Amino acid sequence: MALELKQMPAKKKRFAFLRKQYPSFCYEEHNWFCKGSNLKVSFKFTSGDIIFQPASTISFPKEFDLSKMTASKKELIDNLVFQIGMIEMISYWKAVCSPLIIVKHRALTKSQSSWWQKLYYQGLGEYLYLNGIEIGQEQLVNFQATSKHKYAVNNKLKSKEKTYLVPVGGGKDSLASIEILKRSKARKFYLLMNPTKAAKDSAIAATTKWKEECVFIKRKIDPALLDLNARGYLNGHTPFSAMLAFYSNLVSVVIGAKYTILSNESSANEPTILGTNINHQYSKSYEFENDFNNYLKRYVSTSFLYFSLLRPINEFQIVSIFSSNPKNLKIFKSCNVGSKRDIWCCDCSKCLFVFILLSAKIGIEKTSNVFGENLFLKKSLKHTFEELIGRSKHKPFECIGTIDEVNVAITCLYELEPEAFNSMLLLKAYKKKHADSFASAKEITAIKNQFDKKHKLNPSFKKMVHEVYAKASKG
């Protein structure tokens, strides 16, 4: 039976305690079947007497005859469902952190095991830090496969150059990608996982036939995990974007899209804990993007490319593109705390970060109308503000931009509305205590003109990004 909270040692000793209680964690099986236009996947994980059985349903447009398509791509789909299980497992494994993961029903090569070892370690960087766990990558977890069943890499499958899969989350980033992709005549399908109202509204804004061009994933967390969390088992942030990457590739196989187009910016590469490799956004980073594409080529198929359209640019530039369409201001919600209720909580780092950048573009009054209040007046956000401008030991654990981008935005806001720095609490404190953080003209130009060389955009996509940003930055 699962342990009760009263049986748990102090938090600083819990990691070692649970690893002894649960020395191994098993990936028992993965299953999938088609029903109409739905593809249902499920998994079974065990550790001791604990059993997890999460499941997801992927709903495709009615034009896709899944029974015929999956028959011709059965081995490849089975491979990808297995891979999804490998990343789904991280959410459940982290409850006990067993030193050994046993994959019972499929084979893993040594290099494949090393790839997963890195993803688990880097993807759980925030989790390890906040739980006070100090351990090396080689020691955190090892993988052992007991089956000889090995998947063959599919190099014969044809994918369509002019069919794109675009995951949509309902925030400013995916809306910026939608603005850019309006220049392309390619057919686009939009992927939504457990969508919020903002995500649905974003997809509706992208197409007049949104139900015919959207793929929906309904992902369910096994309640057993929530029960363990309540009992004091380990919990924390997992690399959600890595999981989305594997689901996206499965969808791409079914619809035949060569490109899965993400909306991760260059800022995602910056560590959350400065001077370390701990990054809340690791699975949104270029490093993961590169690793994932290499994994697909080596173990799945050479027919697909997963990349971020926004990778060369930064958050400051993204806000310019996104806000160039006034309709987007009424749609987007980038606040994770309030997303399920379709509101801005107005009290988190994500809200304040977006408020700062948007104010620098459209002004404080219009931004306050978007949020429902002026966040620069809130005393409760003082510490968060200091974290965002680089006056703390680390950045907030959120998907936000770099410290340089924040300070450039504040400097641009000062040029736009200098009087606000004499009256509004956070801006007044910035001018008085942190004036040395104001960006120089050179720094502002560097942020406004950035185009990072680390990306996977072909010339056509590069041209679209350049043209759309050039037009938006003049507005």
C-alpha beads as a LAMMPS data file, in Angstrom:
LAMMPS data file: protein, C-alpha beads

475 atoms
474 bonds

1 atom types
1 bond types

-500.0 500.0 xlo xhi
-500.0 500.0 ylo yhi
-500.0 500.0 zlo zhi

Masses

1 110.0

Atoms # bond

1 1 1 0.000 0.000 0.000
2 1 1 1.074 3.583 -0.657
3 1 1 2.595 5.354 2.320
4 1 1 0.680 7.933 4.340
5 1 1 1.966 11.458 4.922
6 1 1 2.705 10.689 8.583
7 1 1 5.066 7.903 7.456
8 1 1 7.145 10.305 5.375
9 1 1 10.420 11.720 6.721
10 1 1 11.291 15.421 6.537
11 1 1 11.361 16.831 2.990
12 1 1 15.155 17.001 2.820
13 1 1 15.337 13.241 3.499
14 1 1 12.338 12.201 1.391
15 1 1 14.187 11.699 -1.898
16 1 1 16.631 9.134 -0.462
17 1 1 13.857 7.509 1.576
18 1 1 11.553 6.965 -1.414
19 1 1 14.353 5.629 -3.617
20 1 1 14.950 2.893 -1.054
21 1 1 11.239 2.151 -0.741
22 1 1 10.837 1.984 -4.538
23 1 1 14.158 0.793 -6.042
24 1 1 12.658 0.235 -9.503
25 1 1 9.911 1.691 -11.661
26 1 1 8.455 -0.347 -14.537
27 1 1 7.071 0.650 -17.921
28 1 1 4.810 -2.385 -18.335
29 1 1 2.939 -1.718 -21.574
30 1 1 1.477 0.723 -24.063
31 1 1 -1.729 0.263 -26.048
32 1 1 -3.638 2.100 -28.750
33 1 1 -6.691 1.632 -30.922
34 1 1 -8.795 3.612 -33.387
35 1 1 -12.471 4.408 -33.089
36 1 1 -13.879 6.579 -35.846
37 1 1 -11.671 9.664 -36.104
38 1 1 -10.245 9.114 -32.623
39 1 1 -6.933 7.500 -31.711
40 1 1 -6.835 6.363 -28.102
41 1 1 -3.570 5.629 -26.313
42 1 1 -2.957 4.223 -22.838
43 1 1 -0.032 3.145 -20.682
44 1 1 0.707 1.102 -17.594
45 1 1 3.465 1.961 -15.115
46 1 1 4.147 0.221 -11.810
47 1 1 6.429 0.535 -8.809
48 1 1 5.965 -1.840 -5.902
49 1 1 2.216 -1.985 -5.323
50 1 1 1.623 1.356 -7.052
51 1 1 -0.092 1.193 -10.442
52 1 1 -0.572 4.087 -12.860
53 1 1 -2.707 3.830 -16.006
54 1 1 -2.909 7.213 -17.781
55 1 1 -4.648 7.603 -21.129
56 1 1 -5.184 10.162 -23.895
57 1 1 -7.570 10.539 -26.814
58 1 1 -6.452 12.256 -30.027
59 1 1 -9.364 13.487 -32.153
60 1 1 -8.666 14.171 -35.832
61 1 1 -10.809 15.943 -38.450
62 1 1 -13.369 13.588 -39.995
63 1 1 -11.553 13.520 -43.356
64 1 1 -8.933 11.170 -41.900
65 1 1 -9.894 7.501 -42.127
66 1 1 -7.835 6.251 -39.207
67 1 1 -8.606 2.587 -39.748
68 1 1 -6.988 2.640 -43.206
69 1 1 -4.169 5.030 -42.346
70 1 1 -3.080 3.307 -39.171
71 1 1 -3.012 -0.071 -40.922
72 1 1 -0.370 1.149 -43.371
73 1 1 1.599 2.936 -40.663
74 1 1 0.999 0.490 -37.831
75 1 1 4.620 -0.127 -36.836
76 1 1 5.521 3.564 -36.923
77 1 1 2.484 4.571 -34.899
78 1 1 3.184 1.836 -32.372
79 1 1 6.744 3.121 -32.089
80 1 1 5.552 6.675 -31.426
81 1 1 2.948 5.594 -28.875
82 1 1 5.739 3.745 -27.074
83 1 1 7.879 6.909 -27.132
84 1 1 4.958 8.944 -25.747
85 1 1 4.832 6.485 -22.877
86 1 1 8.517 7.097 -22.182
87 1 1 7.870 10.816 -21.676
88 1 1 4.471 10.391 -19.979
89 1 1 6.232 8.163 -17.466
90 1 1 8.296 11.054 -16.101
91 1 1 5.220 12.589 -14.414
92 1 1 4.628 9.366 -12.481
93 1 1 8.214 8.271 -11.916
94 1 1 9.038 11.600 -10.257
95 1 1 6.709 10.729 -7.363
96 1 1 9.183 8.086 -6.125
97 1 1 12.340 8.770 -8.166
98 1 1 13.372 5.130 -8.403
99 1 1 17.076 4.828 -9.365
100 1 1 16.158 2.245 -12.027
101 1 1 13.485 2.320 -14.743
102 1 1 12.771 -1.101 -16.256
103 1 1 11.215 -1.099 -19.724
104 1 1 9.671 -4.555 -19.928
105 1 1 8.132 -4.774 -23.374
106 1 1 10.462 -2.987 -25.811
107 1 1 14.194 -2.702 -26.419
108 1 1 16.348 0.383 -25.870
109 1 1 19.846 0.851 -27.213
110 1 1 22.575 2.192 -24.961
111 1 1 22.608 5.551 -26.746
112 1 1 18.812 5.702 -26.614
113 1 1 18.896 5.123 -22.864
114 1 1 21.481 7.911 -22.520
115 1 1 19.197 10.246 -24.473
116 1 1 16.338 9.630 -22.070
117 1 1 18.672 9.913 -19.111
118 1 1 19.615 13.421 -20.240
119 1 1 16.010 14.460 -20.866
120 1 1 14.883 13.279 -17.450
121 1 1 17.746 15.068 -15.729
122 1 1 17.641 18.354 -17.648
123 1 1 13.850 18.392 -17.895
124 1 1 13.576 17.968 -14.125
125 1 1 16.162 20.633 -13.298
126 1 1 13.633 22.871 -11.551
127 1 1 12.066 19.891 -9.763
128 1 1 15.445 18.800 -8.396
129 1 1 16.384 22.327 -7.344
130 1 1 13.134 23.107 -5.528
131 1 1 13.102 19.721 -3.797
132 1 1 16.688 20.260 -2.606
133 1 1 17.984 17.227 -4.506
134 1 1 21.680 17.278 -5.382
135 1 1 22.614 14.464 -7.731
136 1 1 24.423 13.955 -11.030
137 1 1 22.871 13.004 -14.349
138 1 1 24.406 9.534 -14.338
139 1 1 23.136 8.823 -10.831
140 1 1 19.561 10.137 -11.036
141 1 1 18.136 7.303 -13.102
142 1 1 19.234 4.441 -15.320
143 1 1 17.162 2.597 -17.917
144 1 1 17.108 -1.156 -18.374
145 1 1 15.167 -2.821 -21.202
146 1 1 14.333 -6.514 -20.826
147 1 1 12.818 -7.061 -24.289
148 1 1 14.560 -7.684 -27.603
149 1 1 11.716 -6.149 -29.629
150 1 1 13.355 -3.259 -31.475
151 1 1 11.582 -0.789 -33.754
152 1 1 12.912 -0.198 -37.252
153 1 1 13.454 3.383 -38.404
154 1 1 10.954 4.320 -41.141
155 1 1 12.808 6.060 -43.977
156 1 1 10.224 5.406 -46.687
157 1 1 7.244 7.324 -45.365
158 1 1 6.378 10.391 -47.454
159 1 1 5.410 13.639 -45.746
160 1 1 3.946 16.759 -47.316
161 1 1 6.124 19.886 -47.553
162 1 1 3.031 22.087 -47.778
163 1 1 1.210 20.683 -44.764
164 1 1 2.065 22.138 -41.352
165 1 1 1.114 21.134 -37.825
166 1 1 0.977 24.131 -35.482
167 1 1 0.476 23.542 -31.731
168 1 1 -1.588 26.338 -30.173
169 1 1 -1.617 27.191 -26.477
170 1 1 -3.600 30.424 -26.403
171 1 1 -0.737 32.733 -25.459
172 1 1 0.995 35.526 -27.346
173 1 1 3.675 33.220 -28.804
174 1 1 1.390 30.883 -30.757
175 1 1 -0.632 33.895 -31.926
176 1 1 2.596 35.481 -33.185
177 1 1 3.320 32.303 -35.169
178 1 1 -0.208 32.400 -36.577
179 1 1 0.377 35.996 -37.731
180 1 1 3.601 34.977 -39.481
181 1 1 2.117 31.877 -41.100
182 1 1 -0.672 33.908 -42.684
183 1 1 1.896 34.590 -45.402
184 1 1 2.085 30.913 -46.272
185 1 1 -0.398 29.196 -48.596
186 1 1 0.422 25.799 -47.094
187 1 1 -2.326 23.808 -45.448
188 1 1 -2.211 24.201 -41.688
189 1 1 -3.578 22.014 -38.937
190 1 1 -3.691 23.328 -35.375
191 1 1 -2.970 21.060 -32.421
192 1 1 -4.701 21.743 -29.105
193 1 1 -4.100 19.725 -25.923
194 1 1 -6.710 20.086 -23.176
195 1 1 -7.436 23.504 -24.707
196 1 1 -8.386 26.579 -22.743
197 1 1 -10.885 29.095 -24.120
198 1 1 -7.956 31.248 -25.283
199 1 1 -6.473 28.317 -27.204
200 1 1 -9.777 27.609 -28.927
201 1 1 -10.262 31.293 -29.722
202 1 1 -6.745 31.417 -31.179
203 1 1 -7.516 28.482 -33.467
204 1 1 -10.815 30.030 -34.496
205 1 1 -8.994 33.258 -35.352
206 1 1 -6.541 31.325 -37.517
207 1 1 -9.122 29.681 -39.760
208 1 1 -12.770 29.929 -40.782
209 1 1 -13.060 26.133 -40.672
210 1 1 -11.403 25.516 -37.360
211 1 1 -13.064 22.176 -36.558
212 1 1 -11.906 20.827 -39.917
213 1 1 -8.355 22.002 -39.324
214 1 1 -7.825 21.213 -35.648
215 1 1 -6.568 18.123 -33.863
216 1 1 -7.570 17.843 -30.222
217 1 1 -5.779 15.874 -27.523
218 1 1 -7.654 15.055 -24.340
219 1 1 -5.003 13.974 -21.863
220 1 1 -5.959 12.557 -18.488
221 1 1 -3.741 12.343 -15.424
222 1 1 -4.246 9.134 -13.453
223 1 1 -5.940 10.152 -10.138
224 1 1 -3.552 7.793 -8.359
225 1 1 -0.770 10.340 -8.914
226 1 1 -2.798 13.128 -7.325
227 1 1 -3.466 10.849 -4.378
228 1 1 0.271 10.241 -3.926
229 1 1 0.972 13.957 -4.096
230 1 1 -1.505 14.483 -1.253
231 1 1 0.323 11.822 0.747
232 1 1 3.631 13.672 0.493
233 1 1 5.278 11.858 -2.399
234 1 1 7.628 14.023 -4.486
235 1 1 6.102 16.508 -6.887
236 1 1 7.230 19.319 -9.184
237 1 1 7.611 20.713 -12.697
238 1 1 8.061 18.296 -15.615
239 1 1 9.127 19.017 -19.234
240 1 1 5.638 19.451 -20.721
241 1 1 6.958 20.655 -24.080
242 1 1 8.945 17.435 -24.517
243 1 1 5.760 15.450 -24.044
244 1 1 3.986 17.697 -26.547
245 1 1 6.833 17.063 -28.997
246 1 1 6.194 13.306 -29.078
247 1 1 2.426 13.712 -29.299
248 1 1 2.969 16.234 -32.125
249 1 1 5.066 13.796 -34.113
250 1 1 2.400 11.112 -33.807
251 1 1 -0.175 13.589 -35.142
252 1 1 2.196 14.603 -37.957
253 1 1 2.482 10.972 -39.042
254 1 1 -1.293 10.621 -39.311
255 1 1 -1.936 13.893 -41.196
256 1 1 1.267 13.638 -43.250
257 1 1 2.730 16.999 -42.168
258 1 1 6.471 17.321 -42.709
259 1 1 6.791 20.297 -40.366
260 1 1 5.670 20.620 -36.766
261 1 1 5.966 24.350 -36.104
262 1 1 6.432 25.423 -32.497
263 1 1 6.405 28.910 -30.976
264 1 1 9.455 28.842 -28.693
265 1 1 11.624 31.942 -28.685
266 1 1 15.374 32.412 -28.217
267 1 1 14.778 33.510 -24.609
268 1 1 13.934 29.901 -23.689
269 1 1 17.659 29.117 -23.873
270 1 1 18.539 31.266 -20.832
271 1 1 18.884 29.387 -17.502
272 1 1 16.412 30.206 -14.742
273 1 1 19.149 29.917 -12.118
274 1 1 21.846 32.151 -13.551
275 1 1 25.262 30.529 -13.800
276 1 1 23.787 27.006 -13.898
277 1 1 22.092 24.682 -16.399
278 1 1 18.808 24.756 -14.478
279 1 1 16.198 25.988 -16.926
280 1 1 12.434 25.971 -16.354
281 1 1 12.091 26.083 -20.141
282 1 1 14.604 23.347 -20.991
283 1 1 12.188 21.433 -23.232
284 1 1 11.505 24.690 -25.093
285 1 1 15.209 25.335 -25.668
286 1 1 17.137 24.975 -28.909
287 1 1 19.227 22.272 -27.252
288 1 1 16.155 20.096 -26.763
289 1 1 14.828 20.952 -30.226
290 1 1 18.093 19.756 -31.728
291 1 1 18.230 16.637 -29.543
292 1 1 14.639 15.754 -30.402
293 1 1 15.179 15.991 -34.159
294 1 1 18.272 13.811 -33.877
295 1 1 16.256 11.283 -31.875
296 1 1 13.513 11.170 -34.512
297 1 1 16.024 10.571 -37.292
298 1 1 17.827 7.835 -35.382
299 1 1 14.914 5.952 -33.819
300 1 1 11.658 6.931 -35.528
301 1 1 11.681 8.420 -39.042
302 1 1 13.666 10.805 -41.216
303 1 1 10.506 12.270 -42.787
304 1 1 9.685 14.933 -40.187
305 1 1 11.125 18.142 -38.787
306 1 1 10.195 19.698 -35.446
307 1 1 11.212 23.338 -35.078
308 1 1 10.230 26.674 -33.599
309 1 1 9.291 29.447 -36.001
310 1 1 10.109 32.042 -33.324
311 1 1 13.487 30.581 -32.346
312 1 1 15.615 33.353 -33.942
313 1 1 13.726 36.191 -32.232
314 1 1 13.086 37.286 -28.663
315 1 1 10.070 38.087 -26.512
316 1 1 10.332 41.812 -27.202
317 1 1 10.057 41.153 -30.951
318 1 1 7.302 38.581 -30.472
319 1 1 5.134 41.117 -28.642
320 1 1 5.564 43.493 -31.580
321 1 1 4.326 40.832 -34.019
322 1 1 1.525 39.568 -31.809
323 1 1 0.164 43.009 -30.874
324 1 1 0.234 44.249 -34.477
325 1 1 -3.194 42.615 -34.791
326 1 1 -5.498 44.348 -32.239
327 1 1 -7.852 41.338 -32.270
328 1 1 -5.163 39.257 -30.550
329 1 1 -5.334 41.469 -27.459
330 1 1 -8.872 40.248 -26.814
331 1 1 -8.003 36.592 -27.318
332 1 1 -4.720 35.717 -25.632
333 1 1 -4.119 34.566 -22.067
334 1 1 -0.507 33.857 -21.103
335 1 1 -1.207 33.442 -17.377
336 1 1 -0.920 29.803 -16.301
337 1 1 -2.617 30.487 -12.967
338 1 1 -5.760 31.915 -14.533
339 1 1 -5.819 30.112 -17.895
340 1 1 -8.519 27.587 -16.952
341 1 1 -10.834 30.446 -15.939
342 1 1 -9.785 32.544 -18.956
343 1 1 -8.490 35.367 -16.771
344 1 1 -5.280 37.138 -15.863
345 1 1 -4.531 36.474 -12.188
346 1 1 -2.557 39.758 -12.140
347 1 1 -0.380 38.493 -9.316
348 1 1 2.217 36.184 -10.923
349 1 1 5.523 36.604 -12.732
350 1 1 4.023 35.660 -16.106
351 1 1 1.376 38.363 -15.825
352 1 1 3.904 41.008 -14.803
353 1 1 6.369 40.014 -17.510
354 1 1 3.777 40.255 -20.274
355 1 1 2.436 43.497 -18.777
356 1 1 5.894 45.079 -18.966
357 1 1 6.576 44.088 -22.565
358 1 1 3.113 44.929 -23.813
359 1 1 3.175 48.330 -22.071
360 1 1 6.393 49.177 -23.898
361 1 1 4.594 48.498 -27.182
362 1 1 1.038 49.826 -26.760
363 1 1 1.277 51.920 -23.594
364 1 1 0.265 51.411 -19.962
365 1 1 -3.375 52.468 -20.313
366 1 1 -4.195 50.056 -23.151
367 1 1 -2.279 47.263 -21.405
368 1 1 -4.188 47.916 -18.171
369 1 1 -7.413 47.538 -20.127
370 1 1 -6.233 44.119 -21.347
371 1 1 -5.407 42.934 -17.827
372 1 1 -8.164 44.726 -15.959
373 1 1 -5.759 46.653 -13.717
374 1 1 -2.401 48.416 -13.654
375 1 1 0.201 45.952 -12.384
376 1 1 2.804 48.683 -11.893
377 1 1 0.770 49.847 -8.873
378 1 1 0.826 46.514 -7.036
379 1 1 3.060 46.285 -3.968
380 1 1 2.577 42.492 -3.908
381 1 1 4.586 42.255 -7.148
382 1 1 7.658 44.098 -5.844
383 1 1 9.793 40.964 -5.329
384 1 1 8.661 39.470 -8.626
385 1 1 9.594 42.709 -10.358
386 1 1 13.088 42.530 -8.849
387 1 1 13.468 38.952 -10.090
388 1 1 12.469 39.969 -13.610
389 1 1 14.977 42.839 -13.788
390 1 1 17.847 40.692 -12.474
391 1 1 17.977 41.911 -8.865
392 1 1 17.485 38.469 -7.338
393 1 1 19.377 35.169 -7.155
394 1 1 17.261 33.678 -9.914
395 1 1 14.548 34.443 -12.428
396 1 1 10.996 33.332 -11.658
397 1 1 10.280 29.689 -12.483
398 1 1 8.080 30.533 -15.437
399 1 1 8.158 30.691 -19.228
400 1 1 9.389 34.257 -19.496
401 1 1 12.015 36.178 -21.415
402 1 1 15.518 37.238 -20.463
403 1 1 16.513 39.871 -17.950
404 1 1 17.964 41.971 -20.790
405 1 1 14.641 41.909 -22.639
406 1 1 12.803 43.126 -19.536
407 1 1 15.227 46.001 -18.955
408 1 1 15.094 47.012 -22.615
409 1 1 11.287 47.017 -22.442
410 1 1 11.324 49.171 -19.305
411 1 1 13.770 51.575 -20.950
412 1 1 11.532 51.846 -24.026
413 1 1 8.569 52.438 -21.726
414 1 1 10.499 55.238 -20.024
415 1 1 10.997 56.872 -23.398
416 1 1 7.308 56.418 -24.166
417 1 1 5.809 57.458 -20.798
418 1 1 8.464 59.066 -18.559
419 1 1 5.861 60.549 -16.206
420 1 1 4.812 57.058 -15.114
421 1 1 8.223 56.613 -13.455
422 1 1 7.384 59.449 -11.060
423 1 1 4.065 58.044 -9.860
424 1 1 3.680 54.299 -10.380
425 1 1 5.099 52.176 -7.548
426 1 1 7.252 49.640 -9.404
427 1 1 8.466 52.062 -12.059
428 1 1 9.241 54.701 -9.456
429 1 1 11.355 52.200 -7.520
430 1 1 13.135 51.177 -10.727
431 1 1 14.129 54.764 -11.505
432 1 1 15.203 55.472 -7.928
433 1 1 16.982 52.231 -6.968
434 1 1 17.857 50.454 -10.206
435 1 1 18.537 53.237 -12.691
436 1 1 21.791 51.507 -13.645
437 1 1 19.615 48.779 -15.217
438 1 1 18.270 51.118 -17.876
439 1 1 19.430 49.759 -21.226
440 1 1 21.833 51.650 -23.460
441 1 1 20.960 52.611 -27.030
442 1 1 23.250 49.831 -28.229
443 1 1 21.492 47.253 -26.052
444 1 1 18.078 48.375 -27.267
445 1 1 19.173 48.112 -30.898
446 1 1 20.601 44.631 -30.276
447 1 1 17.288 43.387 -28.844
448 1 1 15.172 45.033 -31.540
449 1 1 17.328 43.682 -34.371
450 1 1 18.118 40.228 -32.988
451 1 1 18.006 37.219 -35.295
452 1 1 19.693 34.276 -33.606
453 1 1 21.656 31.947 -35.885
454 1 1 20.680 28.861 -33.880
455 1 1 17.469 27.775 -35.576
456 1 1 16.101 25.264 -38.085
457 1 1 14.196 27.639 -40.368
458 1 1 14.581 27.190 -44.097
459 1 1 14.906 30.343 -46.292
460 1 1 11.145 30.536 -46.829
461 1 1 10.344 30.564 -43.114
462 1 1 13.186 33.000 -42.394
463 1 1 11.800 35.397 -44.994
464 1 1 8.320 35.258 -43.445
465 1 1 9.647 36.056 -39.962
466 1 1 11.798 38.934 -41.245
467 1 1 8.983 40.484 -43.281
468 1 1 6.314 40.225 -40.595
469 1 1 8.577 41.614 -37.873
470 1 1 9.797 44.446 -40.084
471 1 1 6.222 45.515 -40.690
472 1 1 5.176 45.082 -37.031
473 1 1 8.175 46.993 -35.641
474 1 1 7.223 50.077 -37.635
475 1 1 3.745 50.155 -36.166

Bonds

1 1 1 2
2 1 2 3
3 1 3 4
4 1 4 5
5 1 5 6
6 1 6 7
7 1 7 8
8 1 8 9
9 1 9 10
10 1 10 11
11 1 11 12
12 1 12 13
13 1 13 14
14 1 14 15
15 1 15 16
16 1 16 17
17 1 17 18
18 1 18 19
19 1 19 20
20 1 20 21
21 1 21 22
22 1 22 23
23 1 23 24
24 1 24 25
25 1 25 26
26 1 26 27
27 1 27 28
28 1 28 29
29 1 29 30
30 1 30 31
31 1 31 32
32 1 32 33
33 1 33 34
34 1 34 35
35 1 35 36
36 1 36 37
37 1 37 38
38 1 38 39
39 1 39 40
40 1 40 41
41 1 41 42
42 1 42 43
43 1 43 44
44 1 44 45
45 1 45 46
46 1 46 47
47 1 47 48
48 1 48 49
49 1 49 50
50 1 50 51
51 1 51 52
52 1 52 53
53 1 53 54
54 1 54 55
55 1 55 56
56 1 56 57
57 1 57 58
58 1 58 59
59 1 59 60
60 1 60 61
61 1 61 62
62 1 62 63
63 1 63 64
64 1 64 65
65 1 65 66
66 1 66 67
67 1 67 68
68 1 68 69
69 1 69 70
70 1 70 71
71 1 71 72
72 1 72 73
73 1 73 74
74 1 74 75
75 1 75 76
76 1 76 77
77 1 77 78
78 1 78 79
79 1 79 80
80 1 80 81
81 1 81 82
82 1 82 83
83 1 83 84
84 1 84 85
85 1 85 86
86 1 86 87
87 1 87 88
88 1 88 89
89 1 89 90
90 1 90 91
91 1 91 92
92 1 92 93
93 1 93 94
94 1 94 95
95 1 95 96
96 1 96 97
97 1 97 98
98 1 98 99
99 1 99 100
100 1 100 101
101 1 101 102
102 1 102 103
103 1 103 104
104 1 104 105
105 1 105 106
106 1 106 107
107 1 107 108
108 1 108 109
109 1 109 110
110 1 110 111
111 1 111 112
112 1 112 113
113 1 113 114
114 1 114 115
115 1 115 116
116 1 116 117
117 1 117 118
118 1 118 119
119 1 119 120
120 1 120 121
121 1 121 122
122 1 122 123
123 1 123 124
124 1 124 125
125 1 125 126
126 1 126 127
127 1 127 128
128 1 128 129
129 1 129 130
130 1 130 131
131 1 131 132
132 1 132 133
133 1 133 134
134 1 134 135
135 1 135 136
136 1 136 137
137 1 137 138
138 1 138 139
139 1 139 140
140 1 140 141
141 1 141 142
142 1 142 143
143 1 143 144
144 1 144 145
145 1 145 146
146 1 146 147
147 1 147 148
148 1 148 149
149 1 149 150
150 1 150 151
151 1 151 152
152 1 152 153
153 1 153 154
154 1 154 155
155 1 155 156
156 1 156 157
157 1 157 158
158 1 158 159
159 1 159 160
160 1 160 161
161 1 161 162
162 1 162 163
163 1 163 164
164 1 164 165
165 1 165 166
166 1 166 167
167 1 167 168
168 1 168 169
169 1 169 170
170 1 170 171
171 1 171 172
172 1 172 173
173 1 173 174
174 1 174 175
175 1 175 176
176 1 176 177
177 1 177 178
178 1 178 179
179 1 179 180
180 1 180 181
181 1 181 182
182 1 182 183
183 1 183 184
184 1 184 185
185 1 185 186
186 1 186 187
187 1 187 188
188 1 188 189
189 1 189 190
190 1 190 191
191 1 191 192
192 1 192 193
193 1 193 194
194 1 194 195
195 1 195 196
196 1 196 197
197 1 197 198
198 1 198 199
199 1 199 200
200 1 200 201
201 1 201 202
202 1 202 203
203 1 203 204
204 1 204 205
205 1 205 206
206 1 206 207
207 1 207 208
208 1 208 209
209 1 209 210
210 1 210 211
211 1 211 212
212 1 212 213
213 1 213 214
214 1 214 215
215 1 215 216
216 1 216 217
217 1 217 218
218 1 218 219
219 1 219 220
220 1 220 221
221 1 221 222
222 1 222 223
223 1 223 224
224 1 224 225
225 1 225 226
226 1 226 227
227 1 227 228
228 1 228 229
229 1 229 230
230 1 230 231
231 1 231 232
232 1 232 233
233 1 233 234
234 1 234 235
235 1 235 236
236 1 236 237
237 1 237 238
238 1 238 239
239 1 239 240
240 1 240 241
241 1 241 242
242 1 242 243
243 1 243 244
244 1 244 245
245 1 245 246
246 1 246 247
247 1 247 248
248 1 248 249
249 1 249 250
250 1 250 251
251 1 251 252
252 1 252 253
253 1 253 254
254 1 254 255
255 1 255 256
256 1 256 257
257 1 257 258
258 1 258 259
259 1 259 260
260 1 260 261
261 1 261 262
262 1 262 263
263 1 263 264
264 1 264 265
265 1 265 266
266 1 266 267
267 1 267 268
268 1 268 269
269 1 269 270
270 1 270 271
271 1 271 272
272 1 272 273
273 1 273 274
274 1 274 275
275 1 275 276
276 1 276 277
277 1 277 278
278 1 278 279
279 1 279 280
280 1 280 281
281 1 281 282
282 1 282 283
283 1 283 284
284 1 284 285
285 1 285 286
286 1 286 287
287 1 287 288
288 1 288 289
289 1 289 290
290 1 290 291
291 1 291 292
292 1 292 293
293 1 293 294
294 1 294 295
295 1 295 296
296 1 296 297
297 1 297 298
298 1 298 299
299 1 299 300
300 1 300 301
301 1 301 302
302 1 302 303
303 1 303 304
304 1 304 305
305 1 305 306
306 1 306 307
307 1 307 308
308 1 308 309
309 1 309 310
310 1 310 311
311 1 311 312
312 1 312 313
313 1 313 314
314 1 314 315
315 1 315 316
316 1 316 317
317 1 317 318
318 1 318 319
319 1 319 320
320 1 320 321
321 1 321 322
322 1 322 323
323 1 323 324
324 1 324 325
325 1 325 326
326 1 326 327
327 1 327 328
328 1 328 329
329 1 329 330
330 1 330 331
331 1 331 332
332 1 332 333
333 1 333 334
334 1 334 335
335 1 335 336
336 1 336 337
337 1 337 338
338 1 338 339
339 1 339 340
340 1 340 341
341 1 341 342
342 1 342 343
343 1 343 344
344 1 344 345
345 1 345 346
346 1 346 347
347 1 347 348
348 1 348 349
349 1 349 350
350 1 350 351
351 1 351 352
352 1 352 353
353 1 353 354
354 1 354 355
355 1 355 356
356 1 356 357
357 1 357 358
358 1 358 359
359 1 359 360
360 1 360 361
361 1 361 362
362 1 362 363
363 1 363 364
364 1 364 365
365 1 365 366
366 1 366 367
367 1 367 368
368 1 368 369
369 1 369 370
370 1 370 371
371 1 371 372
372 1 372 373
373 1 373 374
374 1 374 375
375 1 375 376
376 1 376 377
377 1 377 378
378 1 378 379
379 1 379 380
380 1 380 381
381 1 381 382
382 1 382 383
383 1 383 384
384 1 384 385
385 1 385 386
386 1 386 387
387 1 387 388
388 1 388 389
389 1 389 390
390 1 390 391
391 1 391 392
392 1 392 393
393 1 393 394
394 1 394 395
395 1 395 396
396 1 396 397
397 1 397 398
398 1 398 399
399 1 399 400
400 1 400 401
401 1 401 402
402 1 402 403
403 1 403 404
404 1 404 405
405 1 405 406
406 1 406 407
407 1 407 408
408 1 408 409
409 1 409 410
410 1 410 411
411 1 411 412
412 1 412 413
413 1 413 414
414 1 414 415
415 1 415 416
416 1 416 417
417 1 417 418
418 1 418 419
419 1 419 420
420 1 420 421
421 1 421 422
422 1 422 423
423 1 423 424
424 1 424 425
425 1 425 426
426 1 426 427
427 1 427 428
428 1 428 429
429 1 429 430
430 1 430 431
431 1 431 432
432 1 432 433
433 1 433 434
434 1 434 435
435 1 435 436
436 1 436 437
437 1 437 438
438 1 438 439
439 1 439 440
440 1 440 441
441 1 441 442
442 1 442 443
443 1 443 444
444 1 444 445
445 1 445 446
446 1 446 447
447 1 447 448
448 1 448 449
449 1 449 450
450 1 450 451
451 1 451 452
452 1 452 453
453 1 453 454
454 1 454 455
455 1 455 456
456 1 456 457
457 1 457 458
458 1 458 459
459 1 459 460
460 1 460 461
461 1 461 462
462 1 462 463
463 1 463 464
464 1 464 465
465 1 465 466
466 1 466 467
467 1 467 468
468 1 468 469
469 1 469 470
470 1 470 471
471 1 471 472
472 1 472 473
473 1 473 474
474 1 474 475
